[in-house]
Amino acid sequence: MTNLQITLPDALAREAASAGLLAPPMLERILREQLRKERIDKMKAARAALAAEPLAPMTPDEISAEISAYRTAQRHALGS
């Protein structure tokens, strides 16, 4: 576990505390939800970029070459 110390304006800290937002389970939920939203936003941006400039379809030979390159890299990573 990591401990964090944050600095907030007094009024905001009081309001957040009275709403239960500063309790560790609530902070964890808030952070996880925000991270999930950011991942979704990044995925949407990537999809939009691909839609704007779609990749050319790969030929069967190109697919085979990619598979072979991946397998070779995996063998080297495993030291075989």
C-alpha positions as CSV (number, residue, x, y, z in Angstrom):
1,M,0.0,0.0,0.0
2,T,1.1,3.5,-0.7
3,N,0.3,6.4,1.6
4,L,-0.5,9.8,0.1
5,Q,-0.6,13.2,1.6
6,I,-2.6,15.8,-0.3
7,T,-3.1,19.5,0.3
8,L,-6.6,20.9,-0.2
9,P,-8.3,24.2,0.5
10,D,-9.9,23.9,4.0
11,A,-13.5,24.4,2.8
12,L,-13.1,21.8,0.1
13,A,-11.5,19.3,2.6
14,R,-14.3,19.8,5.1
15,E,-17.0,19.4,2.4
16,A,-15.3,16.3,0.9
17,A,-14.8,14.8,4.4
18,S,-18.5,15.4,5.3
19,A,-19.6,13.8,2.1
20,G,-17.4,10.7,2.8
21,L,-15.2,11.3,-0.2
22,L,-11.9,11.2,1.7
23,A,-12.4,7.7,3.1
24,P,-9.8,5.3,1.6
25,P,-12.5,3.1,-0.1
26,M,-14.2,6.1,-1.7
27,L,-10.9,7.6,-2.9
28,E,-10.0,4.3,-4.4
29,R,-13.3,4.1,-6.2
30,I,-13.0,7.6,-7.5
31,L,-9.4,7.1,-8.7
32,R,-10.3,3.8,-10.4
33,E,-13.3,5.3,-12.1
34,Q,-11.3,8.3,-13.4
35,L,-8.5,5.9,-14.7
36,R,-11.2,3.9,-16.5
37,K,-12.6,7.0,-18.1
38,E,-9.2,8.1,-19.2
39,R,-8.5,4.7,-20.8
40,I,-11.8,4.8,-22.6
41,D,-11.1,8.3,-23.8
42,K,-7.7,7.2,-25.2
43,M,-9.2,4.2,-26.9
44,K,-11.9,6.5,-28.5
45,A,-9.1,8.8,-29.7
46,A,-7.2,5.9,-31.2
47,R,-10.3,4.6,-32.9
48,A,-11.0,8.1,-34.3
49,A,-7.5,8.4,-35.6
50,L,-7.7,5.0,-37.3
51,A,-11.0,5.8,-38.8
52,A,-9.6,9.1,-40.2
53,E,-6.6,7.3,-41.7
54,P,-7.4,3.6,-42.0
55,L,-4.5,1.1,-42.3
56,A,-4.2,-0.7,-45.6
57,P,-5.2,-4.3,-45.4
58,M,-2.4,-6.8,-45.0
59,T,-1.7,-9.5,-47.5
60,P,-1.5,-13.1,-46.3
61,D,2.3,-13.0,-46.9
62,E,2.6,-9.9,-44.7
63,I,0.5,-11.6,-42.0
64,S,2.7,-14.6,-42.1
65,A,5.8,-12.5,-41.9
66,E,4.5,-10.7,-38.8
67,I,3.6,-14.0,-37.1
68,S,7.1,-15.3,-37.9
69,A,8.8,-12.1,-36.6
70,Y,6.7,-12.3,-33.4
71,R,7.6,-16.0,-32.8
72,T,11.3,-15.3,-33.4
73,A,11.2,-12.4,-30.9
74,Q,9.5,-14.6,-28.3
75,R,12.1,-17.3,-28.8
76,H,14.9,-14.8,-28.3
77,A,13.2,-13.3,-25.3
78,L,13.0,-16.8,-23.7
79,G,16.6,-17.5,-24.6
80,S,16.0,-20.4,-27.0
